[in-house]
């Protein structure tokens, strides 16, 4: 039961990590314009992501423009794109593989490699979390270094966007879920991980040993035995004493009946 709970917890952690990775990959909130110094006009907010740049105006207009070139992008942006996409793919694969290998499912029920499949899913979650952590940390370090540069104009400085926080949390969740799934596959103490158990009932598929019956001897109370003997003796005495009295009564009745004739006179 504990192993099944760990697997479910690891799976849900990995699932939330996958959703966070997808959100961080698609949305353009990796960097937002910093309103510092002379750049205090908050009517326009600029945002940058992996796939597009967006501008939000105070009037409610929201405009985005995708990057029209691939080879013309910077090297770090290309690497971040590739790592986030590969991380998303590994997360989806990890969810599918973990579903097959978890103890609470009936897929591959009875197979000895069921626990190994769950371990493979956990390894994929670990790899996906690591791949998403690298570009998120890289971009965060770049933004912090650029923000504190003295010769950089204030209009070109950007702050950490929301997607970086989401990407960091999702990568940690993916690695935590992968660690729990990988640790669960090491539980081979009973050697029956491939057999699905129907909780809360115990596993009764194994061979049973010979049954030994022990005779039941009721405990005797000496006081109760003495009382029973006394009661039996009194019963027998009363029976023997009432028997002669009944015989004498019957004989008296017979003698009285013999003293009368048919007419009713002696």
Secondary structure, 3 states (H helix, E strand, C coil): CHHHHHHHHHHHHHHHHHHHHHHHHHCCCCEEECCCCCCCCCCEEEEECCCEEEEEECCCCEEEEECCCCCCCCHHHHHHHHHHHHHHHHHHHHHHHHHHHCCCCCCCCCCCCHHHHHHHHHHHHHHHHHHHHHHHHHHHHHHHHHHCCCCCCHHHCEEECHHHHHHHHHHHHHHHHHHHHHHHCCCCCCCCCCCCCCCCCCCCCCCCCCCCCCCCCCCCCHHHHHHHHHHHHHHHHHHHHHHHHHHHHHHHHHHHHHCCCCCCCC
